Amino acid sequence: MKTPTHWKTINLLSLVLYPLGCLYGLATATRLWLKKSHRVEACVICVGNLTAGGTGKTPVAVSLAKMLQQHGKNPFFVSRGYGGKLKDVMVNPSRHTAQEVGDEPLILARQASVVINPNRYQGALLAAQERADFVIMDDGYQNPSLYKDKSILVVDGNVGFGNGMCIPAGPLREFKTLGLKRADAIALIGEDTHKLTDSFGNLPVFRAKIKAVSPSPLTYDVVAFAGIGRPDKFYSSLKECGFNVIATKDFPDHHYYNENELEEMLALGKKHKSPVYTTAKDFVKIPPHLQSKFKVLEIEIEWENPAEVISFLLHH
């Protein structure tokens, strides 16, 4: 989905939808209160957010797994596998496709083992059986089935919490105050342009930024497309690398591309005599025989104080 414009500010449409947003928030709060959480024999770290749309959860989850591995731990990811057909499986990136397991699990699997299961508790049980000492939930903050030892809320400093209302009036998946109460720490991505830290109370705030790691910072024209929550963030990253983005095309979040759409993007690149860039999440959904015709912007999280983050993870 593309972020609706009425989510950014309080306006007539958001006010009309406000009662529905209250019902949505109430339903989430009731579900979280009524459903019992189950523990597993591993430390469960949830990387979640309070808003719909891309905040940077997946690169944060990848970064945390990498840190834990560097300290001799064996982290597993547990994901619902949004958009995929298979359930209760370990992801094999050399065999599974995005249509089978979802796009984000294929990105996660480049760093550590991934279990796909909409029931996060069942997925974590399988990970623990495979000797995981840490289970990282990529998303699932509003999913109560699995007990979370630590919950990290990922917040985009440039977007914040939008107009502060719940879906469909605003971007919130639950009431902000209730969501912040369950958090153990905040991962604040980018500049805090909305002065959000005041609302975080005494929660530790780990500041970070997303940086591009793949292309050389050469200045030349590129065409770009993306099917993510915030495609503008991707185009901005390309510009920060020194690329001149001359044409873009947005697709819905988690979009699966057909060959006609991909050929259209290649034709656009040919028209402008420019390479065609996309995100890693989109690239895994391109058929293998076409992948060599596209370029990928790889990104990673750069923490302001990584020692604080790993200390938080290991002390439980």
Phi, psi and chi 1 to 4 in degrees:
 res  aa     phi    psi   chi1   chi2   chi3   chi4
   1 MET       -  151.1   58.8  167.6  -85.7      -
   2 LYS   -98.5  140.1 -163.7  171.7  176.4 -175.8
   3 THR   -61.6  121.2  -54.9      -      -      -
   4 PRO   -64.3  143.3  -20.6   31.8      -      -
   5 THR   -67.1  -28.1   51.5      -      -      -
   6 HIS   -73.3   -6.7   72.4  -91.2      -      -
   7 TRP   -77.9  -17.3  -76.2    5.9      -      -
   8 LYS   -77.9  -33.9  -64.6  175.6 -176.5  175.7
   9 THR  -136.3  166.7   59.1      -      -      -
  10 ILE   -81.1  118.9  -65.4  173.7      -      -
  11 ASN  -143.2 -177.9   49.9   70.0      -      -
  12 LEU   -59.1  -45.6 -177.5   59.6      -      -
  13 LEU   -65.6  -42.8 -177.2   53.3      -      -
  14 SER   -65.5  -35.0   64.3      -      -      -
  15 LEU   -68.8  -38.5  -71.3  170.7      -      -
  16 VAL   -62.7  -38.3  168.1      -      -      -
  17 LEU   -85.9   -6.0  -65.3  171.7      -      -
  18 TYR   -53.5  -44.7  177.9   70.7      -      -
  19 PRO   -59.5  -38.2  -24.2   34.9      -      -
  20 LEU   -66.2  -37.8  -72.8  175.8      -      -
  21 GLY   -62.5  -39.5      -      -      -      -
  22 CYS   -62.7  -41.2  -71.2      -      -      -
  23 LEU   -63.9  -40.3  -72.9  172.9      -      -
  24 TYR   -62.3  -47.9 -174.2   98.8      -      -
  25 GLY   -62.5  -39.6      -      -      -      -
  26 LEU   -65.2  -40.6 -167.8   60.0      -      -
  27 ALA   -63.2  -42.0      -      -      -      -
  28 THR   -64.1  -45.7  -55.9      -      -      -
  29 ALA   -60.8  -42.0      -      -      -      -
  30 THR   -64.3  -44.3  -55.9      -      -      -
  31 ARG   -61.8  -44.2 -179.3  165.0   46.3   82.9
  32 LEU   -64.7  -33.2  -71.2  164.3      -      -
  33 TRP   -76.4  -37.9 -178.7   58.9      -      -
  34 LEU   -82.8  -33.0  -71.5  176.7      -      -
  35 LYS   -86.3  133.2 -166.0  159.1 -177.4 -179.7
  36 LYS   -81.5  141.4 -170.9 -179.1  175.7 -174.8
  37 SER   -97.6  143.1  -62.6      -      -      -
  38 HIS  -113.4  141.2  -57.9  -82.0      -      -
  39 ARG   -91.3  155.9  -68.6  177.5 -178.7  -96.0
  40 VAL  -128.6  168.7  -66.4      -      -      -
  41 GLU   -83.0   56.2  -63.5  -84.3  -37.6      -
  42 ALA  -162.3  157.3      -      -      -      -
  43 CYS   -80.4  120.0  178.0      -      -      -
  44 VAL   -97.8  121.4  176.0      -      -      -
  45 ILE  -114.7  119.8  -63.3  169.1      -      -
  46 CYS   -97.5  127.0  177.1      -      -      -
  47 VAL  -107.2  103.7  179.2      -      -      -
  48 GLY  -132.5 -172.9      -      -      -      -
  49 ASN  -151.5  170.1   63.7    0.6      -      -
  50 LEU   -99.0   -8.6  -64.6 -174.4      -      -
  51 THR  -118.9  154.8   58.1      -      -      -
  52 ALA   -78.1  150.5      -      -      -      -
  53 GLY    99.1  168.3      -      -      -      -
  54 GLY   -76.6  124.1      -      -      -      -
  55 THR  -116.0  -13.1   54.5      -      -      -
  56 GLY   110.3   21.7      -      -      -      -
  57 LYS   -60.0  -45.6  -69.5 -170.4  -52.2  -62.6
  58 THR   -63.9  -49.0  -60.3      -      -      -
  59 PRO   -63.2  -30.5   11.7  -22.7      -      -
  60 VAL   -65.6  -46.8  166.6      -      -      -
  61 ALA   -59.3  -43.3      -      -      -      -
  62 VAL   -61.3  -43.4  168.5      -      -      -
  63 SER   -62.5  -42.0  175.8      -      -      -
  64 LEU   -64.5  -41.7  -61.5 -176.4      -      -
  65 ALA   -62.4  -42.3      -      -      -      -
  66 LYS   -61.1  -43.9 -172.3  175.8 -178.7 -179.9
  67 MET   -60.1  -45.8  -78.6  177.2  153.3      -
  68 LEU   -64.1  -40.9  -71.1  166.9      -      -
  69 GLN   -61.6  -38.8  -71.9  165.9  -21.5      -
  70 GLN   -65.4  -19.1  -72.3  167.5  -13.9      -
  71 HIS  -105.0   23.8  -76.7   75.3      -      -
  72 GLY    77.8   14.8      -      -      -      -
  73 LYS   -93.3  165.7  -56.2  -59.5  179.7 -176.1
  74 ASN  -121.0   77.5 -176.6   30.7      -      -
  75 PRO   -77.9  145.2   30.1  -33.1      -      -
  76 PHE  -120.0  148.8  -88.8   53.7      -      -
  77 PHE   -95.3  144.9  -65.5  109.9      -      -
  78 VAL  -122.0  125.8  169.9      -      -      -
  79 SER  -135.5  152.0  169.8      -      -      -
  80 ARG   -76.4  -15.0   66.5  172.6  169.0  160.7
  81 GLY    70.1   47.8      -      -      -      -
  82 TYR   -54.7  128.7 -178.1   85.7      -      -
  83 GLY    89.6   -9.9      -      -      -      -
  84 GLY   -94.4  165.3      -      -      -      -
  85 LYS   -98.3  -27.9  -60.9  169.3 -171.4  168.3
  86 LEU   -84.8  147.2  -58.8 -179.0      -      -
  87 LYS  -132.7  151.6  -53.3  -62.9  174.1 -165.2
  88 ASP    55.7   51.0 -159.0   26.7      -      -
  89 VAL  -133.3  157.3  -64.8      -      -      -
  90 MET   -89.5  131.6  -63.5  -93.1  -66.2      -
  91 VAL   -73.3  130.8  174.9      -      -      -
  92 ASN  -115.5  100.4 -179.2  -21.4      -      -
  93 PRO   -62.9  -20.8   13.4  -21.1      -      -
  94 SER   -83.4  -12.8   64.1      -      -      -
  95 ARG  -118.8  -38.5 -174.6  166.4   60.4   85.1
  96 HIS   -83.7  149.2  -71.2  135.1      -      -
  97 THR  -106.6  167.4   64.7      -      -      -
  98 ALA   -62.9  -32.5      -      -      -      -
  99 GLN   -65.8  -26.3  -76.6   84.3   -7.8      -
 100 GLU   -86.6  -40.3  -69.1  173.5  -37.8      -
 101 VAL  -121.7   -3.9  -63.6      -      -      -
 102 GLY    94.7  160.9      -      -      -      -
 103 ASP   -78.1  -44.8   46.9   20.4      -      -
 104 GLU   -62.9  -41.0  -76.7  158.6   -1.7      -
 105 PRO   -58.0  -32.2  -30.0   38.0      -      -
 106 LEU   -68.6  -32.5  -74.7  178.5      -      -
 107 ILE   -69.9  -45.6  -55.5  -62.5      -      -
 108 LEU   -61.2  -37.9  -62.7  169.7      -      -
 109 ALA   -66.9  -14.2      -      -      -      -
 110 ARG   -72.1  -18.9  -59.6 -170.3  -59.2 -174.4
 111 GLN  -105.4  -40.7 -173.3   63.7   47.7      -
 112 ALA  -156.2  171.0      -      -      -      -
 113 SER   -63.9  145.2  -59.4      -      -      -
 114 VAL  -128.5  131.3 -175.9      -      -      -
 115 VAL  -108.3  131.0  177.9      -      -      -
 116 ILE  -100.8  121.7  -63.0  -67.0      -      -
 117 ASN  -165.7  124.8 -160.1  -39.4      -      -
 118 PRO   -61.6  -28.2   -8.4   14.6      -      -
 119 ASN   -86.7   99.0 -176.2  -42.1      -      -
 120 ARG   -61.0  -33.2  -52.3  -53.9 -151.2  -69.5
 121 TYR   -63.5  -46.2  170.3   62.3      -      -
 122 GLN   -63.1  -39.0  -67.2  -65.3  -26.5      -
 123 GLY   -63.9  -41.5      -      -      -      -
 124 ALA   -68.3  -34.0      -      -      -      -
 125 LEU   -59.4  -44.8  -85.9 -179.6      -      -
 126 LEU   -63.8  -41.9  177.4   55.6      -      -
 127 ALA   -61.7  -42.9      -      -      -      -
 128 ALA   -64.4  -37.6      -      -      -      -
 129 GLN   -63.3  -29.2  -72.7  166.3   12.7      -
 130 GLU   -88.5   15.6  -64.0  -71.0  -28.8      -
 131 ARG    72.6   30.2  -59.4 -169.9  176.9  176.5
 132 ALA   -71.5  133.4      -      -      -      -
 133 ASP   -98.5  -17.6   45.5   17.8      -      -
 134 PHE  -129.3  138.7  -78.7   80.8      -      -
 135 VAL  -117.0  121.1  168.1      -      -      -
 136 ILE  -104.7  118.8  -59.5  174.0      -      -
 137 MET   -89.3  116.1  -63.3  173.5   69.4      -
 138 ASP   -87.2  101.3  177.3   30.4      -      -
 139 ASP    81.6 -177.4 -150.9   -0.6      -      -
 140 GLY    95.8   14.2      -      -      -      -
 141 TYR   -62.3  -33.4 -169.1   70.8      -      -
 142 GLN   -94.7   11.3  -71.2   78.4   23.5      -
 143 ASN  -101.2  114.6 -175.8  -55.8      -      -
 144 PRO   -88.0   -1.9   29.7  -29.5      -      -
 145 SER   -66.2  -31.1   66.7      -      -      -
 146 LEU  -110.7  128.6  177.1   59.6      -      -
 147 TYR   -67.1  132.6  177.6   83.3      -      -
 148 LYS  -105.2  121.6  -55.6  163.6 -180.0   72.0
 149 ASP   -72.3  -37.4  -67.0  -80.6      -      -
 150 LYS  -144.6  136.9  -62.8 -163.7  174.5  176.8
 151 SER  -120.6  123.8  -68.1      -      -      -
 152 ILE  -110.4  120.3  -58.9  173.0      -      -
 153 LEU   -90.6  124.0  -87.4 -177.1      -      -
 154 VAL   -91.0  124.2 -177.3      -      -      -
 155 VAL  -126.1  127.9 -179.9      -      -      -
 156 ASP   -82.7  113.6 -173.7  -35.7      -      -
 157 GLY   -62.2  -25.2      -      -      -      -
 158 ASN   -82.5  -19.3  -70.3  -49.5      -      -
 159 VAL  -111.9  -36.5  176.5      -      -      -
 160 GLY    65.0 -136.1      -      -      -      -
 161 PHE  -110.4   23.3  -59.8  109.9      -      -
 162 GLY    59.8 -133.3      -      -      -      -
 163 ASN   -86.0    3.2   60.0   14.8      -      -
 164 GLY    80.0    8.9      -      -      -      -
 165 MET  -104.9  160.6  -62.7 -179.0 -177.1      -
 166 CYS   -85.3  157.8  -72.2      -      -      -
 167 ILE   -53.5  133.7  -63.1  167.5      -      -
 168 PRO   -94.7    1.2   34.3  -35.0      -      -
 169 ALA   -74.7  -28.0      -      -      -      -
 170 GLY  -151.8 -170.5      -      -      -      -
 171 PRO   -87.9   -6.0   32.1  -34.1      -      -
 172 LEU   -72.3  135.6  -68.6  179.4      -      -
 173 ARG   -83.7  -15.3  -63.7  175.7  171.4 -170.4
 174 GLU  -160.0  171.1   61.2  175.4  -57.0      -
 175 PHE   -62.3  133.4  -62.4  126.4      -      -
 176 LYS   -58.0  -44.5 -173.9  175.4  113.6  179.4
 177 THR   -62.2  -41.9   48.2      -      -      -
 178 LEU   -67.9  -39.6  -67.6  178.9      -      -
 179 GLY   -64.6  -43.8      -      -      -      -
 180 LEU   -66.4  -30.8  -73.7  171.5      -      -
 181 LYS   -62.4  -33.0  -96.6 -175.2 -167.9  172.6
 182 ARG   -85.7   -9.2  -61.6 -162.0  -42.2  -77.6
 183 ALA   -78.2  149.6      -      -      -      -
 184 ASP  -106.5  -19.9  -62.6  -63.7      -      -
 185 ALA  -163.7  162.3      -      -      -      -
 186 ILE  -117.9  133.4  -56.2  -70.0      -      -
 187 ALA  -102.9  106.1      -      -      -      -
 188 LEU   -96.5  112.2 -176.1   60.8      -      -
 189 ILE   -96.7  122.1  -48.5  -62.4      -      -
 190 GLY    83.7 -174.4      -      -      -      -
 191 GLU   -68.2  141.0  -68.9  -64.1  -42.7      -
 192 ASP   -84.2   74.1 -175.9    9.6      -      -
 193 THR   -74.7  -13.7   55.8      -      -      -
 194 HIS  -106.5   10.5  -65.5  -92.9      -      -
 195 LYS    51.7   52.5  -64.7 -174.3  169.4   55.7
 196 LEU   -77.1  -26.0  -59.6  165.4      -      -
 197 THR   -59.2  -27.0   46.2      -      -      -
 198 ASP   -61.3  -30.7  -62.8  -20.1      -      -
 199 SER   -86.0   -5.0   65.0      -      -      -
 200 PHE   -87.4   -6.5  -62.1  151.1      -      -
 201 GLY    61.2 -130.8      -      -      -      -
 202 ASN   -94.3    8.8  -64.7  -38.9      -      -
 203 LEU   -65.6  138.2  -70.5  171.2      -      -
 204 PRO   -63.7  138.1   16.4  -24.7      -      -
 205 VAL  -116.4  117.6  177.8      -      -      -
 206 PHE   -99.7  111.1  -55.3  127.2      -      -
 207 ARG   -85.4  142.6  -66.0  175.4  179.5  -89.9
 208 ALA  -154.6  167.8      -      -      -      -
 209 LYS  -138.5  156.7   62.1 -177.9  178.6 -178.6
 210 ILE   -93.0  126.9  -67.6  175.5      -      -
 211 LYS  -125.1  147.4   71.7  166.5 -169.4  175.5
 212 ALA   -79.5  140.4      -      -      -      -
 213 VAL  -120.2  -13.1  -68.3      -      -      -
 214 SER   -91.1  -52.6   56.7      -      -      -
 215 PRO   -84.9  153.2   29.9  -29.4      -      -
 216 SER   -72.0  144.1  -53.1      -      -      -
 217 PRO   -75.1   69.3   26.3  -30.0      -      -
 218 LEU  -100.2  141.5  -57.8  169.9      -      -
 219 THR   -90.9  104.3  -55.1      -      -      -
 220 TYR  -153.3  165.3   58.6   84.5      -      -
 221 ASP   -72.3  139.5  -64.5  -16.8      -      -
 222 VAL  -137.9  154.1  -63.6      -      -      -
 223 VAL  -105.8  143.4  166.5      -      -      -
 224 ALA  -139.5  149.1      -      -      -      -
 225 PHE  -144.7  155.5   71.3   97.1      -      -
 226 ALA  -157.9  146.0      -      -      -      -
 227 GLY  -121.6   67.8      -      -      -      -
 228 ILE  -130.2  173.7   57.6  176.5      -      -
 229 GLY   -59.7  -40.3      -      -      -      -
 230 ARG  -132.5   83.0  -74.3 -172.6   55.9 -141.5
 231 PRO   -59.9  -30.0   11.0  -19.8      -      -
 232 ASP   -58.9  -32.8  -73.8  -10.3      -      -
 233 LYS   -64.0  -39.2 -168.5 -165.1  -82.1 -169.3
 234 PHE   -65.8  -45.3  165.3   56.4      -      -
 235 TYR   -64.1  -36.5  -53.5  142.2      -      -
 236 SER   -64.6  -38.6  -64.7      -      -      -
 237 SER   -62.6  -39.6  -64.1      -      -      -
 238 LEU   -62.2  -43.2  -79.1  168.3      -      -
 239 LYS   -65.0  -37.4  -70.8  169.1 -171.8  170.9
 240 GLU   -65.0  -24.9  -75.0  164.4   15.9      -
 241 CYS   -81.5   -4.1  -69.5      -      -      -
 242 GLY    99.7    5.9      -      -      -      -
 243 PHE   -83.6  148.3  -66.3  107.1      -      -
 244 ASN  -100.1  103.5  179.0   29.4      -      -
 245 VAL   -82.6  107.1 -177.5      -      -      -
 246 ILE   -97.7  -17.7   52.7  172.8      -      -
 247 ALA  -154.8  139.9      -      -      -      -
 248 THR  -135.0  159.2   63.4      -      -      -
 249 LYS  -144.1  125.2  170.0   97.8  173.5  167.8
 250 ASP   -96.8  140.3  -60.9  -11.6      -      -
 251 PHE  -122.8  161.9  -67.7   89.8      -      -
 252 PRO   -62.5  155.2  -20.5   31.7      -      -
 253 ASP   -59.0  138.1 -163.0    8.8      -      -
 254 HIS    64.7   23.8  -62.3  -74.5      -      -
 255 HIS   -67.4  138.6 -178.9   69.2      -      -
 256 TYR  -100.8  124.8  -75.2   93.0      -      -
 257 TYR   -86.7  138.5  -60.6   96.6      -      -
 258 ASN   -96.5  167.1   60.3   47.6      -      -
 259 GLU   -64.2  -32.9  -66.2 -149.7    9.8      -
 260 ASN   -61.9  -43.8  -76.6  -17.3      -      -
 261 GLU   -63.0  -41.8  -70.0  167.4  -28.6      -
 262 LEU   -68.8  -39.2  -65.0  168.0      -      -
 263 GLU   -64.7  -35.4  -69.2  -65.8  -11.6      -
 264 GLU   -62.9  -40.5  -79.8  175.7   22.7      -
 265 MET   -66.5  -40.0  -67.7  -47.5  -54.2      -
 266 LEU   -65.6  -38.1  -69.6  171.6      -      -
 267 ALA   -65.3  -36.9      -      -      -      -
 268 LEU   -65.3  -40.3 -169.7   59.9      -      -
 269 GLY   -64.5  -40.7      -      -      -      -
 270 LYS   -64.9  -40.2 -164.4  171.8 -178.8 -178.5
 271 LYS   -59.9  -41.0  174.3 -173.2  168.2 -174.3
 272 HIS   -93.2    2.9  -68.6  -74.5      -      -
 273 LYS    52.5   47.7  -62.6  179.0 -178.9  169.7
 274 SER  -136.9  150.4  -56.1      -      -      -
 275 PRO   -68.6  155.3   22.1  -29.8      -      -
 276 VAL  -108.8  118.0 -178.4      -      -      -
 277 TYR  -103.4  148.3  -92.8   86.2      -      -
 278 THR  -145.4 -178.2 -167.5      -      -      -
 279 THR   -89.0  163.6   70.0      -      -      -
 280 ALA   -61.9  -36.3      -      -      -      -
 281 LYS   -65.5  -35.5 -166.3  171.5  114.9  172.3
 282 ASP   -78.5  -35.2  -68.1  -69.6      -      -
 283 PHE   -60.6  -37.4 -173.5   75.9      -      -
 284 VAL   -67.9  -12.5  -62.5      -      -      -
 285 LYS   -98.9    3.9  -68.4  176.6  -71.6 -171.2
 286 ILE   -88.6  131.3  -64.3  173.0      -      -
 287 PRO   -55.0  140.8  -23.2   32.0      -      -
 288 PRO   -51.2  -36.2  -27.4   34.1      -      -
 289 HIS   -71.7  -11.9   68.9  -81.8      -      -
 290 LEU  -107.9  -11.3  -74.1  175.3      -      -
 291 GLN   -59.1  -35.2  -75.5 -178.2  -19.8      -
 292 SER   -65.6  -14.6   63.4      -      -      -
 293 LYS   -87.3   -6.3  -61.7 -177.3  178.3 -175.5
 294 PHE  -118.4  155.5  -64.8   90.6      -      -
 295 LYS  -112.7  152.6  -66.2 -171.9  176.5  -69.4
 296 VAL  -118.6  137.7 -173.1      -      -      -
 297 LEU   -96.2  105.7 -178.6   77.9      -      -
 298 GLU   -83.4  139.9  -64.4  -76.1   -1.4      -
 299 ILE  -128.2  160.7   59.3  168.3      -      -
 300 GLU  -149.4  163.9   67.9  179.5   13.1      -
 301 ILE   -88.4  132.9  -68.3  -71.1      -      -
 302 GLU  -114.4  110.6 -175.5  174.6   69.2      -
 303 TRP   -81.3  142.0  -60.6   98.4      -      -
 304 GLU   -68.1  -38.0 -162.9  171.8  -81.6      -
 305 ASN  -138.5   82.0 -167.1  -27.7      -      -
 306 PRO   -61.4  -29.6   14.5  -24.5      -      -
 307 ALA   -62.1  -37.8      -      -      -      -
 308 GLU   -64.8  -39.1  -81.5 -175.8   -4.2      -
 309 VAL   -66.3  -48.9 -179.4      -      -      -
 310 ILE   -67.5  -33.7 -166.3   64.2      -      -
 311 SER   -63.5  -41.5  174.8      -      -      -
 312 PHE   -61.6  -42.1  170.2   82.4      -      -
 313 LEU   -67.6  -41.2  -63.9  177.1      -      -
 314 LEU   -83.3  -21.5  -65.5  177.0      -      -
 315 HIS   -96.0   97.9  -67.5   91.8      -      -
 316 HIS  -141.5      -   60.3  -85.4      -      -
